[in-house]
C-alpha cells in the first residue's frame, strides 16, 4: 500500500494506492459528517464490474450508493451528458453535503469532477480511477472539464477531490491497448520530471509490461508524487504545471480531429512527444549528443506504443492548435532541452511546425 499527500492551498488530500482499495473505500475517506449518499458516475461496464464492491465499502461509512450511468469514454464529456447528470442530481434531491464519486477512467473523472464543482456551487468529490492513465495522471490535481466540438477540455473548472483511491486490481483486466495508453503518461513523467524512472524503464520495462501488482503500486505512486509536487507549487496551470502537458498539444489536436474515435489518448500523446522531440532538435535546443528523438522513440516502442502513423493534413492540425487552451498568440509547446529539462516555448514559426508535421507524414 502506498499513500501520497497532495498539498493544495489551505488543505491537502491523500492518494491511496493498493490492491482491494475499492472494496475498502469507506475506510480511506476523510470525515464527511453530513453526507448521506454517494452519487457514482460510471459507465455500464465499469459499474457491472466494480459498483457492488464500492457500494459495500461506502456502506461501511453510512453512505448509500446511487449510480448515475454515463456513456463510456470521451463521448461522455459533453454538455449534454453534463446537463443530464445535473438534472439527475436535482431529481434525486442531492444536497450539498452529499458526495460525487467518479468510478472509471479519465473521462469519467473529468466529467464527474465538473458536475461536483458546479452543482449547488460545489459538492465533495472522490476520484476512484480504474485505468492506468487516470491513476498516474488524470485523477490527481483537480482539473475537471467537458469537451466542445471545437476542442478538448474547453469548459471546466479546478475542483480538487477530497480523496483519490487507486486500486491496482482493475489494471489486470484492462485491454492491452488501454493499458499501453496509460504507459504514454508514465513515459511523459519519465522524460520530463523523473530521469531516474526513465533509466529504470530503459533498462527493463518487463515488470511494468507484465502488470506486476507491487511494481504498479510503486510506479503509480512515483508518478503521483511527481504530479503532486508540481500541483503544490502551481495549482492553476500558470507555471511548472504546464510541463505536464508535454506531448499534449499535438495529442489533443489529433484526438479532436479524429472525433475521439481514432487513436487513444495515450497513442495521440505518444506521437505528440515524438513531434516535440523532433521540434526541439530542429530548433537547436537539445544539447549535442542528447539524441532526444531516438531516445524517445526507443522508450515508447519498448512500452508498446507506436511512434509513427498517418496524420491529418498539416493545415487542419494548425487550425486545431488555435483552439488549444495553451494558445498564446501562437502555438505554445512544452519542449525538452534534454530529458528532465522541460521548457515552455511559444515563439515557434508556423512553417517550422508544419515542416515537422509533414516530415512525420502529414499532407500539406
C-alpha positions in Angstrom: 0.0 0.0 0.0 1.3 3.5 -0.9 -0.1 6.8 0.2 0.8 10.2 -1.3 -0.4 13.5 0.1 -1.3 16.3 -2.4 -0.9 19.8 -0.8 -3.1 22.5 -2.3 -3.7 25.9 -1.0 -5.1 25.6 2.6 -5.8 21.9 2.6 -4.5 18.5 1.5 -5.8 15.2 0.4 -4.4 11.7 0.1 -4.0 9.4 -2.9 -4.2 5.8 -1.7 -2.7 3.1 -4.0 -3.0 -0.6 -3.5 -5.0 -3.8 -4.0 -8.5 -4.0 -2.7 -8.9 -0.3 -2.3 -12.3 -0.1 -3.9 -14.0 -2.6 -1.5 -12.5 -0.8 1.4 -13.2 2.7 0.1 -15.1 3.9 3.2 -12.0 3.4 5.4 -9.9 5.7 3.2 -12.3 8.7 3.0 -11.9 11.8 5.2 -14.6 13.0 7.6 -17.8 13.7 5.7 -20.1 14.2 8.7 -23.3 15.2 6.9 -23.1 13.1 3.8 -25.9 10.6 3.2 -25.4 9.5 -0.4 -22.6 8.9 -2.8 -23.6 9.6 -6.4 -21.3 7.4 -8.5 -20.7 8.4 -12.1 -19.7 5.4 -14.1 -20.3 3.7 -17.5 -22.2 0.4 -17.6 -19.2 -1.9 -18.0 -17.3 -0.4 -15.1 -20.4 -0.4 -12.9 -21.1 -4.0 -13.6 -17.6 -5.0 -12.5 -16.9 -2.7 -9.6 -20.0 -1.0 -8.3 -21.1 -3.7 -5.8 -17.6 -3.7 -4.2 -17.7 0.1 -4.0 -21.2 0.2 -2.5 -20.1 -2.3 0.2 -17.1 -0.2 1.1 -19.2 3.0 1.2 -21.9 1.4 3.2 -19.4 0.9 6.0 -19.3 4.7 6.2 -23.1 5.0 6.2 -23.3 6.2 2.6 -26.0 4.9 0.3 -24.8 4.5 -3.3 -26.7 5.9 -6.2 -25.5 5.1 -9.8 -25.5 7.9 -12.4 -24.7 5.9 -15.6 -22.9 7.7 -18.4 -21.6 6.6 -21.9 -18.1 5.1 -21.9 -15.0 7.2 -22.9 -14.6 10.7 -24.2 -18.2 10.7 -25.6 -19.4 11.2 -22.1 -17.6 14.5 -21.8 -20.3 16.7 -23.4 -22.5 19.5 -22.2 -25.5 17.2 -23.0 -24.3 14.4 -20.6 -23.3 17.1 -18.1 -26.8 18.5 -18.1 -28.3 15.1 -17.7 -26.2 14.4 -14.7 -27.1 17.8 -13.1 -30.8 17.0 -13.6 -30.2 13.6 -12.2 -28.8 15.1 -9.0 -31.7 17.5 -8.7 -34.3 14.9 -9.4 -32.9 12.8 -6.6 -32.7 15.9 -4.3 -29.0 15.7 -3.8 -27.8 18.1 -1.2 -24.5 19.9 -0.9 -23.0 17.6 1.7 -23.6 14.5 -0.5 -20.6 13.1 -2.4 -20.0 12.8 -6.1 -17.7 9.8 -6.9 -16.0 9.1 -10.2 -15.6 5.4 -10.9 -13.7 4.8 -14.2 -11.2 6.3 -16.5 -10.0 9.9 -17.0 -13.1 10.9 -19.0 -15.4 9.9 -16.2 -13.2 11.7 -13.7 -13.2 14.9 -15.7 -17.0 14.8 -16.2 -17.8 13.9 -12.6 -15.5 16.5 -11.2 -17.1 19.2 -13.3 -20.5 18.1 -12.1 -19.3 18.1 -8.5 -17.7 21.6 -8.8 -20.9 23.2 -10.2 -23.9 21.5 -8.6 -25.0 23.7 -5.8 -21.7 25.6 -6.3 -19.7 22.6 -5.2 -20.0 19.1 -3.7 -17.3 16.9 -2.2 -15.7 14.8 -4.9 -13.9 11.4 -4.7 -11.8 10.0 -7.6 -11.7 6.2 -7.9 -9.8 5.7 -11.2 -9.8 2.3 -12.8 -7.4 2.9 -15.7 -3.6 3.4 -15.7 -4.0 6.8 -17.5 -6.3 8.1 -14.7 -4.3 6.6 -11.8 -1.0 8.1 -12.8 -2.3 11.4 -14.1 -5.9 12.4 -14.8 -7.4 11.7 -11.3 -4.8 13.9 -9.5 -4.6 17.6 -9.5 -8.2 18.9 -9.6 -8.7 19.6 -13.3 -12.3 19.0 -14.5 -13.8 19.5 -17.9 -16.0 18.6 -20.8 -15.3 19.0 -24.5 -16.8 21.1 -27.2 -16.8 20.2 -30.9 -14.2 22.9 -31.3 -11.7 21.4 -28.9 -10.9 19.3 -25.9 -11.5 20.3 -22.2 -12.7 23.8 -23.2 -15.3 24.0 -20.5 -14.2 23.2 -17.0 -13.0 24.2 -13.5 -10.4 23.4 -10.9 -12.0 21.4 -8.2 -9.8 19.3 -6.0 -11.0 15.9 -4.8 -11.2 15.0 -1.1 -9.6 11.7 -1.8 -8.2 9.7 -4.7 -8.4 5.9 -4.4 -6.3 3.9 -6.9 -7.0 0.2 -6.8 -4.4 -1.7 -9.0 -6.7 -4.7 -9.3 -8.7 -3.3 -12.3 -5.5 -2.7 -14.2 -5.0 -6.5 -14.5 -8.1 -6.8 -16.7 -7.6 -3.7 -18.9 -7.4 -4.3 -22.6 -3.8 -4.2 -23.8 -4.4 -1.1 -25.9 -5.9 0.8 -22.9 -3.0 -0.3 -20.6 -0.4 0.8 -23.1 -2.2 4.1 -23.5 -1.6 4.7 -19.8 2.1 3.9 -20.3 2.3 7.0 -22.5 1.6 9.2 -19.5 4.2 7.2 -17.5 6.7 8.0 -20.3 5.8 11.6 -20.1 6.8 11.8 -16.4 10.0 9.9 -17.1 11.0 12.2 -19.9 10.1 15.5 -18.2 10.3 15.1 -14.4 11.8 11.8 -13.3 15.0 10.8 -15.1 15.7 8.0 -12.6 12.4 6.5 -13.7 13.4 6.9 -17.3 16.5 4.9 -16.6 14.6 2.1 -15.0 12.2 1.9 -17.9 15.0 1.9 -20.4 16.9 -0.9 -18.5 13.9 -3.2 -18.1 10.3 -2.4 -18.9 9.3 -6.0 -18.3 7.8 -5.8 -14.8 5.6 -2.8 -15.9 4.5 -4.6 -19.1 3.7 -7.7 -17.0 1.5 -5.6 -14.7 3.1 -6.9 -11.6 0.9 -5.5 -8.8 3.8 -4.5 -6.5 5.6 -2.8 -9.4 2.4 -1.0 -10.3 1.8 0.3 -6.8 5.4 1.7 -6.8 5.1 3.1 -10.4 1.8 4.8 -9.8 3.0 6.3 -6.5 6.1 7.6 -8.2 4.1 9.4 -11.0 1.6 10.8 -8.4 4.4 12.2 -6.3 5.9 14.0 -9.3 2.5 15.4 -10.1 1.7 16.3 -6.5 5.0 18.3 -6.3 4.1 20.2 -9.4 0.5 20.9 -8.4 1.6 22.1 -4.9 3.5 25.0 -6.5 1.2 25.7 -9.4 -2.3 24.5 -8.9 -3.8 26.7 -11.7 -1.5 25.9 -14.6 0.4 29.2 -14.8 4.0 27.9 -14.5 5.6 24.5 -13.9 2.3 22.6 -14.2 2.4 23.4 -17.9 5.3 20.9 -18.1 2.7 18.1 -17.6 1.3 19.0 -21.0 4.4 17.5 -22.7 3.2 15.9 -25.9 -0.4 17.1 -25.3 -0.5 20.0 -27.8 -0.4 17.7 -30.8 -2.0 14.9 -28.9 -5.2 16.8 -28.1 -5.3 18.1 -31.7 -5.3 14.6 -33.0 -7.9 13.4 -30.6 -10.2 16.3 -31.6 -9.7 15.8 -35.4 -10.4 12.1 -35.1 -13.6 12.9 -33.0 -12.2 10.9 -30.1 -12.8 7.7 -32.1 -9.3 7.2 -33.6 -6.2 7.0 -31.5 -6.5 6.6 -27.8 -5.3 9.4 -25.6 -2.0 7.7 -24.9 -1.4 6.9 -28.6 -2.0 10.5 -29.5 0.3 11.8 -26.7 3.0 9.4 -27.8 3.0 10.9 -31.3 2.9 14.3 -29.6 6.1 13.5 -27.6 7.9 12.3 -30.8 6.8 15.6 -32.5 8.0 17.7 -29.5 11.4 15.9 -29.6 11.8 16.5 -33.3 10.8 20.1 -32.9 13.3 20.7 -30.1 16.1 19.2 -32.1 15.1 21.2 -35.2 15.2 24.4 -33.2 18.7 23.6 -31.9 17.5 23.4 -28.3 18.8 20.0 -27.5 22.4 19.5 -26.2 24.8 17.9 -28.5 24.7 14.1 -28.1 21.4 14.0 -26.4 19.7 12.2 -29.3 16.3 13.1 -27.9 14.1 11.8 -30.8 15.8 8.5 -30.9 15.7 8.0 -27.2 12.0 9.0 -27.1 11.2 6.6 -29.9 13.0 3.7 -28.3 11.3 4.3 -24.9 7.8 4.5 -26.4 8.4 1.5 -28.7 9.6 -0.6 -25.7 6.3 0.2 -24.0 4.3 -1.0 -27.0 3.4 2.5 -28.3 3.5 3.4 -32.0 5.8 6.3 -32.8 4.6 6.8 -36.4 1.5 6.5 -38.5 -0.8 8.6 -40.7 -1.6 12.2 -39.6 -4.3 14.5 -40.7 -3.4 17.3 -43.1 -1.0 19.9 -41.6 -3.3 22.8 -42.2 -6.1 21.1 -40.2 -3.7 20.3 -37.4 -2.7 24.0 -37.3 -6.3 25.1 -37.2 -6.9 22.7 -34.3 -4.0 24.2 -32.4 -5.8 27.5 -32.3 -8.4 26.1 -30.0 -5.9 24.6 -27.6 -6.0 26.1 -24.1 -2.3 26.7 -24.3 -2.6 29.0 -27.3 -0.9 32.4 -26.5 -0.7 34.5 -29.7 0.7 31.3 -31.3 1.1 27.7 -30.5 2.6 27.0 -27.1 4.7 23.9 -26.8 6.4 22.1 -23.9 9.8 21.1 -25.3 12.9 19.5 -23.8 16.4 20.8 -23.7 17.3 17.3 -22.5 15.5 14.6 -20.6 14.4 16.1 -17.3 14.7 19.7 -18.6 11.3 20.9 -19.9 10.7 24.5 -21.0 7.7 26.3 -22.4 8.1 27.7 -25.9 5.6 29.9 -27.6 7.5 31.5 -30.5 7.7 28.6 -32.9 7.2 29.8 -36.5 4.2 28.1 -38.2 6.4 27.0 -41.2 8.7 25.1 -38.8 5.7 23.4 -37.1 4.3 22.4 -40.5 7.7 21.2 -41.6 7.9 18.7 -38.7 4.3 17.6 -39.3 5.0 16.9 -42.9 8.2 15.0 -42.1 6.0 12.8 -39.8 3.6 12.0 -42.6 1.0 14.8 -42.6 -0.1 16.0 -46.0 0.4 19.7 -46.9 
